[in-house]
Amino acid sequence: MISLRTYLILLAILVVERIFELDRARRNAHRAFQHGAVEVGQAHYRVMVAFHTLFIASCAVEAIFFPHSLPRAVPWIALLAEIVAQALRYWAVATLGDRWNTRIIVSPDRAPATNGPYRFMRHPNYLAVVIEIAAVPLIGGAIFTAIAFSIGNALILAVRIPAEERAMGGRYADALGSRRRFFPGLRHG
C-alpha cells in the first residue's frame, strides 16, 4: 500500500500541475482571442473547475479520514493508470501546442489537429481525465471518491463534449468525425 504521506504529496503535485495548466490555458486563450477566436461553454466551464477542485479535496479527505483497504495490487495498478493518463494528456497537449486549452476556444481559421493521438481518437485529453478520475482516488484508497467523481465526470463530459464538437463545426466534423471519441475500434460514443 502507498503511504498516506506519499499519496498527499502526489495530490499536491497534481494541484501544482493544475495551476500550471490553468496558467498555460490563460496564455493560450489570450493569444487565440487576439487572432479572432471565440469562446463557448463558459457556464459549464465554471462547474467543471469547481468539480475538479472538489475532486482533489475529496481524494485527500477520504484518504485521511475514511481510507479503504484495497487489495494490494489496486493502488499500484491505479498508479500505473495515472502515469498512462499523464502521458496521454501531455501527448495531446504537445500535439495541440498553443491551441490547447481547458476552455472551449475556437479559432475559425485553424484546421483541427489530426496528428498525434488525434490520429486515433477525437478526445484523448478527455480519455486521460476519465482514467485519472478513476485512478487517482484508488491510489490512496478513496473508493467512494473514485465512484462518485467518475459518475460526475461522465455527466460533465456528456455536456462538454457535444458543446465542443458543435463549436468546432464542419471542418472538425469532416476531419475527425469518423474517429471514435475515446477508443479506436469501438462504437462511436
N, C-alpha and C positions, 0 to 999 in steps of 0.2 A: 504494500500500500504506500502511496505517496504521502509524505508527512503534510500536516496542515500548514506548517510554515512554508514549505516548498510550494504548496498549492496557492497560498495567498501571494507569494512572490510572483507566481505565474499570472494570477489575476491582475496584480499591479503592472506587470509588463503589458498585459492586454489593454489596460487603461491608458498607459503611455502611448502604446501603438495607436489607439483610437484618437488620442489628442493629435498626434502627428497626421493621421489620416484626415481628420477634420480640417487641419490647417492646410494640407495639400489640396483638399477639396475646395476650400475657400479661395486659394490662389488660382486654381484651375477655373473656378467659376468666374472670378474677376476677369481673367483673360478671355474666356468664352463670351462673356457679356460685352466686352469691348469689340468683339467681332460679330455682334448681332445675334448671339444665342438667346434663347428664351427658356424660361423655367416653367415646369408644370408640376402638380402634385405637392404643393407646399403644405397643404393641410395634413396629408398623411405622413409627410416627412417629419413633422414635429412629433407625431405619435411614435414613429419609428425611432427617433433619437431617444425619447423617453423610455421606450421599450428596451433598447439596448443598454441604457444606463441602469435600469432596474434589473436587467439580466445579470450584469456583473455583481451588483449588490446582492441579488438573491443567491448567486453562487457562493458568495462569501458568508452570508448569514446562515444558509443551510449547512455549509461545511463546518462552520464554527459551532452552531447551536444544535443542529439536527442531523449530524452525519449518519450516513447509512453504510453498513458494512457490505461491500460488494465482493463477489468472487475476485480473487487475487489478480486475475488477468484483465479484468474490466478496466481499471484505471490506466493500465499500460496500453491496452488497445485503444482506449479513448485518447490518450496522449499521442499515439501514432496517428489517429484520425485527425487530431488537431494539427499536427505537423503537415499532413497531406492537405488539409484545408488551407493552411497558411501558404503553402507552396502554390496551390491553385489560385488563391486570391492574388498573390503577388505576380503570378504569370499574367493574370487578367489585367492587373494594374499596369504592369510594364507594357503590355500589348497596347492598352489604350493611351498610355502616356498622358499628355495634358488634357485628353478628353475624359479621363477617369474622374468620377465624382460620386459623392454619396447622395447627391440630389439629382433630379431628372432635369438635366440641362441639355437642350438640343441645339446644335449648330446646323442650320439648314443647308449650308454649303459643304458640309463634310460628309463623306461616304462612311457608312458604318464599318467597323473593324470586322474583317473576315479572316484574319490570321491569328496566330497563337491559339489559345483554347477556343476561340470563336470559330475555328475551322470545324470543331466537333459539336458545339452546343451554343445556344443563344445566350445563356446566362451563367457562365462559370463562376462569377463572383457570388451570385445568389446561392449556387450549389455549395460554395465554400462556407457561406453563412449558415446554411442548413446543417452542414456537417458540424460546424463549430458549436452551434447552439445545442446540438445533441451531445457532443463530445466533452466540451469544457466542464460542464457540471459533473459528469461521471468521473472525471479525473479526481475530483475532491469528494466523491460520494454523495453528491447533491442530486439524487434521482428525481425528486419532485420538481426541481428547477428544470431538469432536462425535459421532463414530460410537459410541464406547463408552458415553458417558453418555446418548445418545439411546436406545440399547438398554436400558440400566439403568433409565432413567426410564420406559420402556414397561412394564418388569416391575413397578416400584413402583406405577405407576398401575393396573396390572391387579389389584393387591391393594387399593389405597386407594379407588378409585372405587366398586367394589361394596360395600366396607365402609361408605363414607359414604352411599351410596344406601340400604342396608339400615337404617342408623342413623336416617336421616331419616324412614323409614316411609311409611305410607299417604298422609298429606297431601302429602308430596313427590311420591310416585308419581302421585297424582291431578293435582297442579298442573303437574308438569314431565315426566311420563312420556312424553308424546307428542313432546317436543322431542329433538333429536339431542344426543348428548353433546358433540360438538365443532363440527361443521359443519352448518349448516342445509341441508336438502335432500338430504343423503347418508344412506345406510342407517344404522340405529341401530348404535352402536359398543358 
